[in-house]
């Protein structure tokens, strides 16, 4: 029987890899590697998004979590990343599997050519049977510049899943999945096995952050929303459950499964929906929203209520309706100051108001992705 998922991105969080300690737990990591190696034996394609570098570096340096500040965090990362990769190298070697390191920043993916270069590299590594281990490059990604960071490896894993057209994004954590209440506080909390519409469960994601990690359930739901919007199936499951990776990869009902909201999108559409290069926001009226969603129309000036941001012609902007609902995104033909002038006007009036025009469409349907 054909496997359910052939191309898989699996994310290991810090708390999982440390097994609740202050250091990388080799026994925990060995079992995860064993499962990945078995999937490679079955000809599945695997990319690992792995946290743990900062915790490993902090332990090696003898620092406590009370030591704060970006330089110390980046020092911990630079010390710990090599230790993390060394551990993976030793654990994969008995299986004859070659590993590669991928250190990414949001800025590199924001550029379309950079996005494609990274995609091509990851695809080539999979073609060669190499397991790439991806992490955010915290040595150069700075907290104060929030737009330049993924913020956590949950969102990074969703970006990687989109990059490589993954069939499955498996986010492994310390709980069994998404519950209808916080299981730490409510003994009657029940696991939600399948989520059809992620918008209906976002309010349930108020989980707490682990002692060592940066991603609670909120960031996992954000990652699931990004991936499912682009056509990727997502599962959140307990990384300590026996053979969890193998079971999920074969389609067994483990954890919480988030169904994709659409069929697989093309690389360009996924890059647009990732929000990596968004420069502004356009709000449209009800009629324009209906035309975009149901009739696949272009966005005209007449349907625009307002815009935000200092975007230029050719920039990517998000589109919302007047109730604040996210409709999608697109590449605009006009800069923000132009849109402010022509919003609500008929297309024939654009040249008169601006002294020039770049066409009747503020965003052409060919440059739109509607969710």
C-alpha positions as a Python dict, from the first residue, in 0.01 Angstrom:
ca = {
    (1, 'X'): (0, 0, 0),
    (2, 'X'): (128, 347, -87),
    (3, 'X'): (228, 556, 217),
    (4, 'X'): (-4, 837, 314),
    (5, 'X'): (275, 1095, 338),
    (6, 'X'): (593, 1080, 129),
    (7, 'X'): (752, 1420, 202),
    (8, 'X'): (753, 1511, 569),
    (9, 'X'): (882, 1802, 775),
    (10, 'X'): (909, 1710, 1144),
    (11, 'X'): (976, 1965, 1415),
    (12, 'X'): (1152, 1878, 1742),
    (13, 'X'): (1110, 2129, 2022),
    (14, 'X'): (1363, 2211, 2292),
    (15, 'X'): (1158, 2061, 2576),
    (16, 'X'): (1125, 1736, 2383),
    (17, 'X'): (1496, 1709, 2303),
    (18, 'X'): (1604, 1787, 2658),
    (19, 'X'): (1356, 1543, 2811),
    (20, 'X'): (1272, 1795, 3082),
    (21, 'X'): (1639, 1846, 3177),
    (22, 'X'): (1879, 2134, 3109),
    (23, 'X'): (2077, 1942, 2846),
    (24, 'X'): (2018, 1740, 2529),
    (25, 'X'): (1886, 1396, 2621),
    (26, 'X'): (2073, 1149, 2401),
    (27, 'X'): (1822, 869, 2467),
    (28, 'X'): (1528, 1083, 2357),
    (29, 'X'): (1715, 1203, 2048),
    (30, 'X'): (1829, 849, 1961),
    (31, 'X'): (1472, 723, 1951),
    (32, 'X'): (1360, 1012, 1730),
    (33, 'X'): (1654, 951, 1496),
    (34, 'X'): (1572, 578, 1483),
    (35, 'X'): (1223, 660, 1358),
    (36, 'X'): (1349, 908, 1099),
    (37, 'X'): (1602, 650, 978),
    (38, 'X'): (1326, 393, 938),
    (39, 'X'): (1126, 637, 726),
    (40, 'X'): (1432, 698, 509),
    (41, 'X'): (1463, 320, 468),
    (42, 'X'): (1105, 328, 340),
    (43, 'X'): (1205, 593, 84),
    (44, 'X'): (1026, 880, 255),
    (45, 'X'): (1176, 1228, 226),
    (46, 'X'): (1241, 1395, 562),
    (47, 'X'): (1349, 1738, 679),
    (48, 'X'): (1400, 1802, 1051),
    (49, 'X'): (1344, 2144, 1205),
    (50, 'X'): (1528, 2120, 1535),
    (51, 'X'): (1545, 2346, 1836),
    (52, 'X'): (1782, 2279, 2125),
    (53, 'X'): (2095, 2476, 2031),
    (54, 'X'): (2051, 2755, 2285),
    (55, 'X'): (1967, 2515, 2567),
    (56, 'X'): (2271, 2303, 2480),
    (57, 'X'): (2501, 2606, 2471),
    (58, 'X'): (2362, 2741, 2796),
    (59, 'X'): (2431, 2408, 2967),
    (60, 'X'): (2785, 2385, 2827),
    (61, 'X'): (2864, 2739, 2944),
    (62, 'X'): (2710, 2681, 3285),
    (63, 'X'): (2469, 2971, 3245),
    (64, 'X'): (2126, 2990, 3405),
    (65, 'X'): (1810, 3108, 3235),
    (66, 'X'): (1836, 3424, 3447),
    (67, 'X'): (2113, 3544, 3215),
    (68, 'X'): (1928, 3751, 2959),
    (69, 'X'): (2010, 3972, 2665),
    (70, 'X'): (2065, 3914, 2297),
    (71, 'X'): (2448, 3874, 2307),
    (72, 'X'): (2423, 3595, 2565),
    (73, 'X'): (2150, 3423, 2366),
    (74, 'X'): (2358, 3441, 2051),
    (75, 'X'): (2665, 3312, 2236),
    (76, 'X'): (2462, 3018, 2366),
    (77, 'X'): (2340, 2948, 2014),
    (78, 'X'): (2688, 2960, 1858),
    (79, 'X'): (2825, 2722, 2124),
    (80, 'X'): (2522, 2494, 2126),
    (81, 'X'): (2450, 2461, 1752),
    (82, 'X'): (2772, 2271, 1684),
    (83, 'X'): (2701, 2043, 1980),
    (84, 'X'): (2348, 1981, 1853),
    (85, 'X'): (2471, 1891, 1505),
    (86, 'X'): (2749, 1672, 1649),
    (87, 'X'): (2486, 1477, 1842),
    (88, 'X'): (2276, 1427, 1529),
    (89, 'X'): (2585, 1324, 1329),
    (90, 'X'): (2671, 1052, 1582),
    (91, 'X'): (2314, 926, 1604),
    (92, 'X'): (2252, 907, 1228),
    (93, 'X'): (2591, 757, 1140),
    (94, 'X'): (2506, 394, 1233),
    (95, 'X'): (2218, 407, 984),
    (96, 'X'): (2442, 526, 702),
    (97, 'X'): (2246, 850, 668),
    (98, 'X'): (2419, 1174, 572),
    (99, 'X'): (2293, 1487, 741),
    (100, 'X'): (2319, 1853, 643),
    (101, 'X'): (2280, 2174, 839),
    (102, 'X'): (2044, 2451, 727),
    (103, 'X'): (2057, 2779, 917),
    (104, 'X'): (1788, 3019, 798),
    (105, 'X'): (1677, 3372, 872),
    (106, 'X'): (1350, 3535, 782),
    (107, 'X'): (1531, 3798, 577),
    (108, 'X'): (1677, 3534, 347),
    (109, 'X'): (1332, 3391, 276),
    (110, 'X'): (1170, 3733, 235),
    (111, 'X'): (1353, 3786, -91),
    (112, 'X'): (1192, 3586, -371),
    (113, 'X'): (1524, 3478, -522),
    (114, 'X'): (1653, 3378, -178),
    (115, 'X'): (1335, 3179, -119),
    (116, 'X'): (1384, 2990, -446),
    (117, 'X'): (1755, 2928, -381),
    (118, 'X'): (1682, 2776, -40),
    (119, 'X'): (1396, 2572, -185),
    (120, 'X'): (1621, 2435, -460),
    (121, 'X'): (1892, 2342, -209),
    (122, 'X'): (1649, 2159, 21),
    (123, 'X'): (1492, 1975, -274),
    (124, 'X'): (1837, 1868, -399),
    (125, 'X'): (1932, 1741, -54),
    (126, 'X'): (1618, 1528, -41),
    (127, 'X'): (1687, 1395, -390),
    (128, 'X'): (2028, 1277, -264),
    (129, 'X'): (1879, 1109, 42),
    (130, 'X'): (2032, 1361, 282),
    (131, 'X'): (1840, 1455, 597),
    (132, 'X'): (1870, 1831, 641),
    (133, 'X'): (1845, 1962, 995),
    (134, 'X'): (1713, 2318, 992),
    (135, 'X'): (1728, 2581, 1265),
    (136, 'X'): (1687, 2956, 1278),
    (137, 'X'): (2024, 3128, 1272),
    (138, 'X'): (1995, 3296, 1611),
    (139, 'X'): (2351, 3424, 1587),
    (140, 'X'): (2239, 3689, 1338),
    (141, 'X'): (1861, 3709, 1395),
    (142, 'X'): (1802, 3984, 1650),
    (143, 'X'): (1504, 4000, 1886),
    (144, 'X'): (1453, 4376, 1859),
    (145, 'X'): (1411, 4350, 1483),
    (146, 'X'): (1103, 4134, 1513),
    (147, 'X'): (1031, 4142, 1140),
    (148, 'X'): (1368, 3974, 1082),
    (149, 'X'): (1293, 3673, 1303),
    (150, 'X'): (1060, 3377, 1278),
    (151, 'X'): (1032, 3404, 1657),
    (152, 'X'): (1015, 3029, 1711),
    (153, 'X'): (1078, 2706, 1525),
    (154, 'X'): (707, 2625, 1500),
    (155, 'X'): (661, 2902, 1244),
    (156, 'X'): (993, 2815, 1082),
    (157, 'X'): (877, 2456, 1036),
    (158, 'X'): (563, 2578, 860),
    (159, 'X'): (776, 2795, 630),
    (160, 'X'): (998, 2498, 548),
    (161, 'X'): (694, 2277, 482),
    (162, 'X'): (568, 2539, 238),
    (163, 'X'): (911, 2572, 79),
    (164, 'X'): (937, 2207, -19),
    (165, 'X'): (572, 2124, -95),
    (166, 'X'): (555, 1888, 203),
    (167, 'X'): (267, 1644, 235),
    (168, 'X'): (286, 1660, 614),
    (169, 'X'): (414, 1890, 886),
    (170, 'X'): (451, 1698, 1212),
    (171, 'X'): (503, 1920, 1518),
    (172, 'X'): (619, 1714, 1814),
    (173, 'X'): (564, 1850, 2161),
    (174, 'X'): (515, 1731, 2520),
    (175, 'X'): (136, 1705, 2507),
    (176, 'X'): (-83, 1472, 2304),
    (177, 'X'): (-225, 1746, 2082),
    (178, 'X'): (-482, 2025, 2099),
    (179, 'X'): (-741, 2004, 2376),
    (180, 'X'): (-1074, 2179, 2420),
    (181, 'X'): (-934, 2321, 2747),
    (182, 'X'): (-596, 2344, 2916),
    (183, 'X'): (-526, 1984, 3032),
    (184, 'X'): (-292, 2116, 3304),
    (185, 'X'): (-582, 2302, 3465),
    (186, 'X'): (-891, 2103, 3364),
    (187, 'X'): (-902, 1727, 3429),
    (188, 'X'): (-1203, 1701, 3196),
    (189, 'X'): (-1016, 1847, 2899),
    (190, 'X'): (-1058, 1633, 2588),
    (191, 'X'): (-820, 1587, 2298),
    (192, 'X'): (-946, 1716, 1962),
    (193, 'X'): (-852, 1444, 1711),
    (194, 'X'): (-934, 1630, 1388),
    (195, 'X'): (-966, 2000, 1307),
    (196, 'X'): (-1160, 2077, 991),
    (197, 'X'): (-1148, 2456, 1020),
    (198, 'X'): (-857, 2602, 1212),
    (199, 'X'): (-1034, 2935, 1262),
    (200, 'X'): (-1277, 2759, 1496),
    (201, 'X'): (-1007, 2639, 1739),
    (202, 'X'): (-763, 2931, 1756),
    (203, 'X'): (-911, 3046, 2088),
    (204, 'X'): (-821, 2707, 2242),
    (205, 'X'): (-449, 2759, 2186),
    (206, 'X'): (-371, 2936, 2512),
    (207, 'X'): (-122, 2673, 2624),
    (208, 'X'): (176, 2760, 2839),
    (209, 'X'): (532, 2785, 2718),
    (210, 'X'): (772, 2514, 2829),
    (211, 'X'): (1058, 2589, 3067),
    (212, 'X'): (1321, 2580, 2793),
    (213, 'X'): (1134, 2637, 2469),
    (214, 'X'): (992, 2951, 2313),
    (215, 'X'): (682, 2803, 2148),
    (216, 'X'): (360, 2723, 2333),
    (217, 'X'): (41, 2597, 2171),
    (218, 'X'): (-35, 2945, 2036),
    (219, 'X'): (265, 2937, 1803),
    (220, 'X'): (184, 2580, 1699),
    (221, 'X'): (-165, 2686, 1592),
    (222, 'X'): (-15, 2981, 1402),
    (223, 'X'): (219, 2740, 1225),
    (224, 'X'): (-67, 2500, 1151),
    (225, 'X'): (-272, 2784, 1004),
    (226, 'X'): (8, 2892, 772),
    (227, 'X'): (80, 2537, 655),
    (228, 'X'): (-281, 2427, 607),
    (229, 'X'): (-361, 2746, 416),
    (230, 'X'): (-96, 2640, 165),
    (231, 'X'): (-228, 2286, 133),
    (232, 'X'): (-11, 2101, 388),
    (233, 'X'): (-160, 1855, 638),
    (234, 'X'): (-45, 1927, 996),
    (235, 'X'): (-32, 1698, 1299),
    (236, 'X'): (53, 1807, 1652),
    (237, 'X'): (146, 1508, 1867),
    (238, 'X'): (339, 1395, 2174),
    (239, 'X'): (700, 1332, 2075),
    (240, 'X'): (745, 1084, 2360),
    (241, 'X'): (469, 851, 2243),
    (242, 'X'): (606, 519, 2110),
    (243, 'X'): (687, 530, 1736),
    (244, 'X'): (487, 851, 1701),
    (245, 'X'): (670, 963, 1384),
    (246, 'X'): (620, 627, 1212),
    (247, 'X'): (254, 606, 1309),
    (248, 'X'): (169, 957, 1192),
    (249, 'X'): (366, 910, 868),
    (250, 'X'): (150, 607, 789),
    (251, 'X'): (-171, 792, 856),
    (252, 'X'): (-258, 647, 1196),
    (253, 'X'): (-485, 868, 1410),
    (254, 'X'): (-235, 1013, 1657),
    (255, 'X'): (-250, 1357, 1816),
    (256, 'X'): (-449, 1634, 1649),
    (257, 'X'): (-473, 1642, 1270),
    (258, 'X'): (-538, 1972, 1093),
    (259, 'X'): (-682, 1924, 748),
    (260, 'X'): (-545, 2141, 466),
    (261, 'X'): (-769, 2431, 374),
    (262, 'X'): (-691, 2406, 4),
    (263, 'X'): (-517, 2192, -252),
    (264, 'X'): (-141, 2234, -288),
    (265, 'X'): (-52, 2579, -415),
    (266, 'X'): (234, 2667, -644),
    (267, 'X'): (565, 2790, -506),
    (268, 'X'): (490, 3153, -589),
    (269, 'X'): (150, 3143, -419),
    (270, 'X'): (296, 2981, -107),
    (271, 'X'): (568, 3245, -91),
    (272, 'X'): (304, 3517, -110),
    (273, 'X'): (86, 3360, 160),
    (274, 'X'): (384, 3311, 390),
    (275, 'X'): (370, 3682, 468),
    (276, 'X'): (748, 3705, 463),
    (277, 'X'): (755, 4016, 245),
    (278, 'X'): (430, 4190, 335),
    (279, 'X'): (470, 4567, 329),
    (280, 'X'): (117, 4687, 401),
    (281, 'X'): (-253, 4624, 424),
    (282, 'X'): (-560, 4704, 213),
    (283, 'X'): (-916, 4697, 350),
    (284, 'X'): (-1198, 4638, 100),
    (285, 'X'): (-1575, 4674, 117),
    (286, 'X'): (-1819, 4384, 120),
    (287, 'X'): (-1881, 4389, -254),
    (288, 'X'): (-1511, 4377, -337),
    (289, 'X'): (-1459, 4099, -86),
    (290, 'X'): (-1731, 3891, -250),
    (291, 'X'): (-1585, 3957, -595),
    (292, 'X'): (-1241, 3845, -481),
    (293, 'X'): (-1356, 3529, -303),
    (294, 'X'): (-1643, 3403, -516),
    (295, 'X'): (-1581, 3548, -860),
    (296, 'X'): (-1199, 3545, -865),
    (297, 'X'): (-1196, 3907, -977),
    (298, 'X'): (-913, 4160, -969),
    (299, 'X'): (-912, 4422, -696),
    (300, 'X'): (-1027, 4759, -828),
    (301, 'X'): (-990, 5099, -663),
    (302, 'X'): (-1368, 5135, -626),
    (303, 'X'): (-1380, 4856, -366),
    (304, 'X'): (-1099, 4984, -144),
    (305, 'X'): (-1189, 5151, 186),
    (306, 'X'): (-842, 5221, 327),
    (307, 'X'): (-480, 5115, 322),
    (308, 'X'): (-200, 5099, 577),
    (309, 'X'): (178, 5089, 547),
    (310, 'X'): (431, 5257, 322),
    (311, 'X'): (422, 5004, 40),
    (312, 'X'): (549, 5071, -310),
    (313, 'X'): (435, 4954, -652),
    (314, 'X'): (524, 4583, -680),
    (315, 'X'): (512, 4521, -304),
    (316, 'X'): (311, 4246, -137),
    (317, 'X'): (14, 4353, 76),
    (318, 'X'): (-243, 4170, 285),
    (319, 'X'): (-612, 4216, 208),
    (320, 'X'): (-887, 4231, 471),
    (321, 'X'): (-1261, 4294, 457),
    (322, 'X'): (-1430, 4567, 661),
    (323, 'X'): (-1496, 4321, 946),
    (324, 'X'): (-1124, 4248, 983),
    (325, 'X'): (-1135, 3906, 816),
    (326, 'X'): (-819, 3810, 629),
    (327, 'X'): (-899, 3747, 263),
    (328, 'X'): (-554, 3687, 117),
    (329, 'X'): (-269, 3885, -30),
    (330, 'X'): (-146, 4027, -358),
    (331, 'X'): (117, 4230, -539),
    (332, 'X'): (-1, 4586, -583),
    (333, 'X'): (25, 4796, -900),
    (334, 'X'): (15, 5121, -701),
    (335, 'X'): (205, 5259, -402),
    (336, 'X'): (27, 5340, -78),
    (337, 'X'): (3, 5716, -138),
    (338, 'X'): (-159, 5649, -476),
    (339, 'X'): (-407, 5404, -327),
    (340, 'X'): (-502, 5664, -66),
    (341, 'X'): (-593, 5901, -347),
    (342, 'X'): (-780, 5661, -577),
    (343, 'X'): (-960, 5444, -319),
    (344, 'X'): (-1334, 5436, -382),
    (345, 'X'): (-1297, 5579, -734),
    (346, 'X'): (-1392, 5425, -1066),
    (347, 'X'): (-1101, 5298, -1276),
    (348, 'X'): (-1158, 5568, -1541),
    (349, 'X'): (-1077, 5834, -1280),
    (350, 'X'): (-730, 5701, -1191),
    (351, 'X'): (-535, 5884, -1462),
    (352, 'X'): (-722, 6206, -1392),
    (353, 'X'): (-643, 6194, -1018),
    (354, 'X'): (-282, 6075, -1043),
    (355, 'X'): (-172, 6214, -1379),
    (356, 'X'): (-79, 5857, -1483),
    (357, 'X'): (-209, 5505, -1440),
    (358, 'X'): (-71, 5151, -1429),
    (359, 'X'): (-395, 4989, -1532),
    (360, 'X'): (-746, 4960, -1399),
    (361, 'X'): (-655, 4698, -1136),
    (362, 'X'): (-492, 4792, -809),
    (363, 'X'): (-411, 4421, -779),
    (364, 'X'): (-458, 4200, -1085),
    (365, 'X'): (-616, 3859, -1027),
    (366, 'X'): (-296, 3694, -1155),
    (367, 'X'): (-111, 3851, -863),
    (368, 'X'): (-372, 3758, -600),
    (369, 'X'): (-395, 3462, -364),
    (370, 'X'): (-729, 3438, -185),
    (371, 'X'): (-763, 3199, 111),
}
